[in-house]
Amino acid sequence: MIDSRPAEDGTQIRRRRECPQCGQRFSTQEVAVLSIIKRSGATEPFSREKVLVGVRKACQGRPVSEDDLVLLAQRVEENLRSTGQAEIEAQEVGMSILAPLRELDEVAYLRYASVYRNFASLEDFEGEIALLRALPSSNKSADKPRVDVRNEKLTASSSASNK
């Protein structure tokens, strides 16, 4: 092997090689296949597009850009690949989406978690909301303005910003 470098978006490795017998050079592309084990037991290749479809639904109507979603899907794939496992349970894929989605948009996170974790009651939602409130978030800010829909006025979210 003469040279090795990442290709594509980091999911492939391009290697430049030389035949030891004839001296001719050639290139190879190596791809690490990541298989997902579905609940039925069937396996299929990991699809970043499937991750995007799921988070798009959760983010519908939210102030989240397509670029943010693509980065989230890439981050999820990198996280899964970093485990070094060739096969990963579908449940683990869903769980690996939750943390980056929470950082991106808490409402979208709650939507996704409610479907993924099969929330069955208001108590399930209340418990998850309590956890969200207890944990620090980069999206929370005491100075963020919010719109009061009833009066259609812009109000401050904290009494400190009213002074």
Secondary structure, 3 states (H helix, E strand, C coil): CCEEEEECCCCEEEEEEECCCCCCEEEEEEECCCEEECCCCCEEECCHHHHHHHHHHHCCCCCCCHHHHHHHHHHHHHHHHCCCCCEEEHHHHHHHHHHHHHHHCHHHHHHHHHHHCCCCCHHHHHHHHHHHHHCCCCCCCCCCEEEECCCCEEEECCHHHHC
